[in-house]
Amino acid sequence: MGKAKSMVSLLLVLFFKILVGAQTAATETTTTEFNFRGFKGNQSEIQMEGDSTIRPNGLLRLTDRKSNVTGTAFYHKPVRLLDTNTSSVTNATVRSFSTSFIFVIIPTSSSNGGFGFTFTLSPTPNRTDAESAQYLGLLNERNDGDVSNHVFAVEFDTVQGFKDSTNRQGNHIGLNFNSLSSDVQEPVAYYNKNDSQKEEFQLVSGEPIQVFLEYHGPTKTLNLTIYPTRLGYKPRIPLISREVPRLSEIVQEEMYVGFTAATGRDQSSAHYVMGWSFSSGGEHPLAAPTLDLSELPPPPPNKPKKRGYNGKVIALIVALSTVISIMLVLLLLFLIYRKRMQQEEILEDWEIDHPHRFRYRDLHKATDGFKENRIVGTGGFGTVFRGSIRSSSSDQIAVKKITPNSMQGVREFVAEIESLGRLRHKNLVNLQGWCKHKSDLLLIYDYIPNGSLDSLLYSKPRRSGQVLTWKARFQIAKGIASGLLYLHEEWEQIVIHRDVKPSNVLIDSDMNPRLGDFGLARLYERGSQSRTTVVVGTIGYMAPELARNGNSSSASDVFAFGVLLLEIVSGRKPTDSGTFFIADWVMELQESGEILSAIDPRLGSGGYDEGEVRLALAVGLLCCHQKPGSRPQMRMVLRYLNRDEDVPEIHDNWGYSDSSRIDLGSKLVGYVSSDRASSSHTSLSLTRISSTSFTSGR
């Protein structure tokens, strides 16, 4: 019998131990504890919404100082706060918990901060539809006071509260149950060492402030202590200590713990949390781990923004600014109208009859007011600007603005527009039109993007090492010949260019040559003869007969083409500072049987067609014959280059005598320079036109 009683007692003891162990295990599974000494590396454990962010130095920033923003930051896992040892949920009690955190509030200015933040127990880790300003990112106007909210918040309010009638002062702490109206409210203060007197201080001070919040479940007592960390110790008496039975109506089985914050329209602060610890579970949970300020990231710098103007001042400034802006706009419109009226060209009788006339204001706009960054070339008698205008035949144009001291008079300008403006050929630069404005004369040409032949032969290879191919050279030579044929034989009048050279040949995007710069060109009727007396042109390209009689002709253009053709093949300038002349040099190579030595060495041994090179050199020498009558016409030149005719042999008396060369040099002094004028790679240069240009030939 005694043994039976002993067995029963032993079984009862074992059952009790098993029951206690199960309860202990259940308690352990519902315990939550964490300690964030700064938040760097803990981003995954904090769920943030709105303006909240973790700064690179580890500070948790709930809001910055922007107007009307909210920010929330909650621990990512729910915390079990109901004691499940009771028989029913309705009789469940809130488990004990403890938390500590250190925060900093930086105001917008020394006297203007808001609105504050809360430590919150919430059924969700975000506060959907929560509003800014007095709602602190926790609730909104519609759900404030709703029992279904199930939120408990300790508010750290820095302005005059949610409702002035109840929360009459700012810088206070309140206990809120489902509402922003505080059931309990105390000014921010701590008890001194003697526990006899409260010392008030400001939340919006820019200094670190520590909070201890402890709730004891069995007695339903909540204790809150707050003090600036510079105090160096935790006050013994809490600021708030009272029972909060309503907490059991708020807390659900699982709750999220965290912070919410907000700013207002005219009042805003930056809200930071430097560190945060938390502990919950059991009737007597461990106190939240202590936060040591030296182990936390440094507090943010307290640099208030400059105080802004109030609403009335801003409204006055806006109104005055609007009135001034309207007046300035009206003044600007008047000035623009006045300027346009001044820019309107007064038409003279002769201008009405001539087409292709551009408006000066359109050209002014197309070239951005003839700005320097639009300049693409400068010659002795004008500057060339690149422009863009819709009314032209192409989007891009080249505008030559002739300098006033280079004008030869309105009569000569009109004659050039009437004649050269009607020239149309694929191998000539197209003169689109003209403009006269006050003392300015402007010519508008097609914009040629690839620049001059001169730059492709010399400048570009020096810059980039890219050499013009033989195929391109040969096609360019034939294109120039085609253009000269049009001028000499195919147009309604005979046109003598008088300045054929590489810088006056522009290359378009398809590598087709365009002969340009007709500033020295002369026109005369078929059947008549040119009677010019002024020698113009560029040394090296001028025919020898010009030194004797100054009488240019189509044969003198042919001579210049011949020099240009030899230059294209050899890649050498026609003259140098000594006695070198390209035609003499090539003729010597021809007589010695070494004609292929004249080819540009940059083309390489296999970079050319030998037959085409011999043909081009032979045609070039024939065109450079010293006797004008022995030079072929451009029609025959083109047939030679196309191999429709055989090139005749050159006689022995082709070359120049020393006396003729001396005669050429002496008679050119004072009339020409080594290079008449430079031309941009995108347009033409208009050069000196003699006073007899139109009276004796055009």
DRENSEZA-58412 format. One record per residue (C-alpha): x, y, z; residue in three letters. Coordinates in steps of 0.2 Angstrom, whole numbers, plus 5000, padded with zeros to 4 digits. Example, Ala and Ser with C-alpha at 12.3 -4.5 7.8 and 13.67 -1.06 7.14 Angstrom:
<torlos>
506249785039Ala
506849955036Ser
</torlos>
This chain:
<torlos>
500050005000Met
501450125004Gly
502350084988Lys
500750124978Ala
500650294987Lys
502450324983Ser
502150284964Met
500650404963Val
501650544971Ser
503150514959Leu
501950524944Leu
501150684951Leu
502950764953Val
503450714935Leu
501750784928Phe
502050944937Phe
503850964930Lys
503250924913Ile
501851054914Leu
503051184921Val
504351144907Gly
503051164894Ala
502551334901Gln
504351384902Thr
504651334884Ala
503051434879Ala
503651584888Thr
505451574880Glu
504651564863Thr
503651724866Thr
505151834873Thr
505751974862Thr
507452064864Glu
508552174853Phe
509852304855Asn
510252424841Phe
511852524844Arg
511552624829Gly
510652544814Phe
512052524801Lys
512052334796Gly
510352314803Asn
509352384789Gln
508452214786Ser
507752214804Glu
506952384802Ile
505452404791Gln
505352594785Met
504052694776Glu
503852874770Gly
505352984773Asp
506252864785Ser
507952804780Thr
509552744788Ile
511052864785Arg
512752794780Pro
513352834798Asn
512052724806Gly
510752854812Leu
508952814809Leu
508152974802Arg
506252974803Leu
506053134794Thr
507053274787Asp
506553454788Arg
505453454772Lys
503753514774Ser
502253394777Asn
503153234777Val
502953074787Thr
504052934792Gly
503852764801Thr
505152634807Ala
504552474815Phe
505452314821Tyr
505152194807His
504452054818Lys
502852064829Pro
503052054847Val
501851944858Arg
501252054872Leu
499651964878Leu
499851834892Asp
499151674886Thr
499151584903Asn
497351654906Thr
495851544901Ser
495151664888Ser
495751804877Val
494551934884Thr
495351904901Asn
497151914895Ala
498352034902Thr
499652134894Val
501452064896Arg
502752164904Ser
503952254892Phe
505352374893Ser
506152494880Thr
507552624879Ser
508052744865Phe
509052894862Ile
508453024850Phe
508853194843Val
507753334835Ile
508553464824Ile
507353614821Pro
507153714805Thr
507753864815Ser
508053914833Ser
506253954836Ser
505353854823Asn
505253664824Gly
503853534823Gly
502853424825Phe
503653284834Gly
503653094835Phe
502952944844Thr
503452774851Phe
502052664846Thr
501252494848Leu
500352454832Ser
499452304824Pro
500352334808Thr
502152384804Pro
501552534794Asn
500252674796Arg
499252674780Thr
498452844776Asp
499252924791Ala
499353114789Glu
500753234793Ser
500853384805Ala
499753354821Gln
499353174816Tyr
501253134818Leu
501153004805Gly
500052894816Leu
498252924812Leu
497153044801Asn
495653154803Glu
494453014799Arg
495052874811Asn
495652984826Asp
494852904841Gly
494152754832Asp
494252604844Val
494752484830Ser
496352574828Asn
497152464842His
498652584844Val
499552644859Phe
500752794857Ala
501952894868Val
501953064859Glu
503453174860Phe
502553334854Asp
503553494850Thr
502053614846Val
500453664854Gln
499653494853Gly
498353414843Phe
496853514850Lys
497253684858Asp
495853654870Ser
496553504878Thr
498453504873Asn
498753684876Arg
500653684877Gln
502053614866Gly
503553524872Asn
502653394881His
502453204882Ile
500753114881Gly
500052944882Leu
498752914868Asn
497552774866Phe
496852754848Asn
496852944847Ser
498053094846Leu
497153174861Ser
498253124876Ser
497453044891Asp
499053084901Val
500153234897Gln
501653304906Glu
502853444901Pro
504553374897Val
505653374913Ala
506653264924Tyr
506953254943Tyr
508553314949Asn
509753214961Lys
508853264976Asn
507153194969Asp
506353354975Ser
506153464960Gln
505853444941Lys
507053524929Glu
506153564912Glu
507153554895Phe
506753564877Gln
506453424865Leu
506953524850Val
508653564856Ser
509753474844Gly
510553374859Glu
510353184862Pro
508953134874Ile
508652964882Gln
507052884886Val
506652734897Phe
504852664895Leu
504352514907Glu
502752424908Tyr
502352304923His
501052184917Gly
500352124934Pro
500052304941Thr
499652374924Lys
500852514928Thr
501852614915Leu
503452714920Asn
504252844909Leu
505852934912Thr
506653054900Ile
508253164902Tyr
509653244891Pro
511153124890Thr
512253264896Arg
511553234913Leu
512653084915Gly
511352974925Tyr
509652904925Lys
508453004937Pro
507752894950Arg
505952954949Ile
505052934933Pro
504153084925Leu
502652984922Ile
502152834933Ser
500352774933Arg
499152634930Glu
498552614912Val
497152484912Pro
496552544895Arg
498152464887Leu
497352294889Ser
495952354877Glu
497252414864Ile
498452274863Val
498152124852Gln
498951954853Glu
500452014842Glu
500952194840Met
502352294831Tyr
503452414840Val
504252564832Gly
504152754829Phe
503152874819Thr
503553054815Ala
502953204805Ala
503253384800Thr
502053524795Gly
501853654782Arg
502653794792Asp
503453694806Gln
504653554803Ser
506153464811Ser
507253324807Ala
506953174819His
508353054822Tyr
508552894833Val
510352854838Met
510052684847Gly
508552574852Trp
508452424864Ser
506852324869Phe
506452174880Ser
504752084883Ser
504051924890Gly
503551864907Gly
502951954923Glu
504652024927His
505552044910Pro
507352094910Leu
507552284908Ala
507952334890Ala
509852334887Pro
510752494892Thr
511252614878Leu
512952684880Asp
513152854871Leu
514952814867Ser
514452654857Glu
513252744846Leu
513452844830Pro
513853034833Pro
512353144834Pro
511853244818Pro
512553424817Pro
511353554824Asn
511353674810Lys
509653754809Pro
509053824792Lys
508854004790Lys
507154064795Arg
505954084781Gly
504654224778Tyr
502954204785Asn
501454174774Gly
500954364772Lys
502654414768Val
502854274755Ile
501154324747Ala
501754504746Leu
503354454738Ile
502454344726Val
501254474721Ala
502554604718Leu
503654484708Ser
502154444697Thr
501754624694Val
503654664690Ile
503754504679Ser
502254564669Ile
502954734667Met
504654664662Leu
503754554649Val
502854694641Leu
504454794641Leu
505354654632Leu
503954634620Leu
504054814616Phe
505954814613Leu
505754654602Ile
504454744592Tyr
505454904591Arg
507054804586Lys
506054704572Arg
505454864565Met
507154934564Gln
507754774556Gln
506454784543Glu
507354824527Glu
506754964516Ile
506454904499Leu
507155004485Glu
506454984467Asp
507854874460Trp
507654754475Glu
505854714471Ile
506254634454Asp
507554504461His
507054344469Pro
507954244482His
508054384495Arg
508154334513Phe
507554434528Arg
508954504539Tyr
508054454555Arg
507954274548Asp
509754264545Leu
510154354562His
509054214571Lys
509854074560Ala
511654124566Thr
511154164584Asp
511454344581Gly
513054314571Phe
513954244586Lys
515754194586Glu
515454014589Asn
514454014573Arg
515954074563Ile
516653934551Val
517854044541Gly
518554214539Thr
519254294523Gly
519954464518Gly
518254534513Phe
517054444525Gly
516654314538Thr
515654154535Val
514354094548Phe
513553924549Arg
511653944551Gly
510053844550Ser
508453914542Ile
506853824536Arg
506553944522Ser
508153884513Ser
508253744501Ser
509253644514Ser
509253654533Asp
511053714534Gln
511653874526Ile
513253964525Ala
513054154527Val
514454274521Lys
514354434529Lys
515354554519Ile
516354694529Thr
515854874524Pro
517554924518Asn
517554784505Ser
515954834496Met
516154884478Gln
514454974478Gly
512654924477Val
512754914458Arg
514054784457Glu
513254684471Phe
511554684461Val
512454624445Ala
513254474455Glu
511554424462Ile
510754434444Glu
512054334436Ser
512954214448Leu
511354184457Gly
510654094442Arg
512153974440Leu
511553794444Arg
512653644442His
513053494453Lys
514853534454Asn
514653724459Leu
514253784476Val
512453844475Asn
512154034479Leu
510454024488Gln
510154204489Gly
510654374496Trp
510154504509Cys
510454694511Lys
510254774528His
510854954531Lys
512754944526Ser
512854754527Asp
512854644511Leu
512554454514Leu
512754304503Leu
511854144507Ile
512653984501Tyr
512353794503Asp
513253734519Tyr
514653604513Ile
515053494527Pro
516653404522Asn
517653564520Gly
518853624506Ser
519953514495Leu
521453604502Asp
521053544520Ser
520753364514Leu
522453364505Leu
523553444518Tyr
522653494535Ser
521653334539Lys
523053214535Pro
524153314547Arg
522853304561Arg
522253134559Ser
523353044547Gly
521853004535Gln
522453024517Val
521253064503Leu
521152904492Thr
521652904474Trp
519852854468Lys
519153004477Ala
520553114470Arg
520153064452Phe
518253084454Gln
518553254462Ile
519653304447Ala
518353254434Lys
516953344444Gly
517953504444Ile
518253494425Ala
516353464423Ser
515953624433Gly
517153724423Leu
516453654407Leu
514753724412Tyr
515453894416Leu
516453904400His
515253824387Glu
513553764394Glu
512853924403Trp
511954064393Glu
513554174396Gln
515354134397Ile
515954134415Val
517854154419Ile
518154094437His
519954174438Arg
520354094455Asp
520353904453Val
521253824467Lys
521053694481Pro
520353814494Ser
518953864482Asn
518453684479Val
517253614493Leu
516853434495Ile
515053384500Asp
514453234510Ser
514553124494Asp
516353174491Met
515753274475Asn
516753434472Pro
515853604472Arg
516853744464Leu
516453904473Gly
517054084478Asp
516554184462Phe
517154344470Gly
518354374455Leu
517354294442Ala
516954384426Arg
515554364414Leu
515354414396Tyr
514254374381Glu
514654234369Arg
515554304353Gly
516354444363Ser
518054454371Gln
518554484389Ser
519454654391Arg
520054644409Thr
521654744413Thr
521754714432Val
522854554436Val
521954454450Val
522154274456Gly
523354174467Thr
525254144463Ile
525553974457Gly
523853954448Tyr
523954104436Met
524354084418Ala
525954164411Pro
524954274399Glu
524154364413Leu
525854444417Ala
525954514400Arg
524154584396Asn
523154544412Gly
521854474400Asn
520954324408Ser
520054194398Ser
519454024398Ser
521253964394Ala
521854044410Ser
520553944419Asp
521153794410Val
522953834416Phe
522453844434Ala
521453684432Phe
523053594426Gly
524053654441Val
522653594452Leu
522653424444Leu
524553404446Leu
524253454464Glu
522953324467Ile
524053194460Val
525653234469Ser
524953314485Gly
526153454483Arg
525853644483Lys
526153724466Pro
527653834472Thr
528753854487Asp
529853994493Ser
531153954480Gly
531153924462Thr
530053764462Phe
528553754451Phe
527553604450Ile
527253594431Ala
529153614428Asp
529453474441Trp
528253354433Val
528853394415Met
530653344421Glu
530053184428Leu
529053154411Gln
530653184401Glu
531753064412Ser
530452924411Gly
530052934430Glu
528353014429Ile
527652894442Leu
528852974455Ser
527653124455Ala
526253024464Ile
525853074482Asp
526952954492Pro
525652944506Arg
524552844494Leu
525752694495Gly
526352584481Ser
524652494479Gly
523552644483Gly
523252704465Tyr
522852654447Asp
524452674437Glu
523552704421Gly
522452844428Glu
523952924437Val
524852934420Arg
523253004412Leu
522953134425Ala
524753194424Leu
524753204405Ala
523153304405Val
523853414419Gly
525453454409Leu
524453484393Leu
523353614402Cys
524853704409Cys
525553734392His
526353904391Gln
525453954375Lys
523553974378Pro
523153914361Gly
523953744364Ser
522853714380Arg
521353604377Pro
519653674381Gln
518753594396Met
517653494385Arg
519153404378Met
519953394396Val
518353304402Leu
518453184387Arg
520253144390Tyr
519953104409Leu
518452994404Asn
519652914391Arg
518452954377Asp
519953034368Glu
521853004368Asp
522953134376Val
524153214363Pro
525953214366Glu
526753374373Ile
528053464362His
529753514367Asp
529353694368Asn
528153664382Trp
529253734396Gly
529553914402Tyr
531154014398Ser
532054104412Asp
531554264405Ser
529654224405Ser
529754174423Arg
530654334428Ile
529354434418Asp
527954344426Leu
528554384444Gly
528954564441Ser
527254604433Lys
526354524447Leu
527054634461Val
525754734469Gly
524254644461Tyr
524154474470Val
524754384485Ser
525454214488Ser
523654164494Asp
522354294489Arg
521154254504Ala
520854104515Ser
519154014513Ser
518253914527Ser
517953734525His
516153754524Thr
515853904513Ser
516654034500Leu
517654184502Ser
517154344492Leu
518654434487Thr
519154594479Arg
518154644463Ile
518954774452Ser
517954934448Ser
517854884430Thr
517054714434Ser
515354754428Phe
515654904417Thr
516854814405Ser
516254634405Gly
514754584415Arg
</torlos>
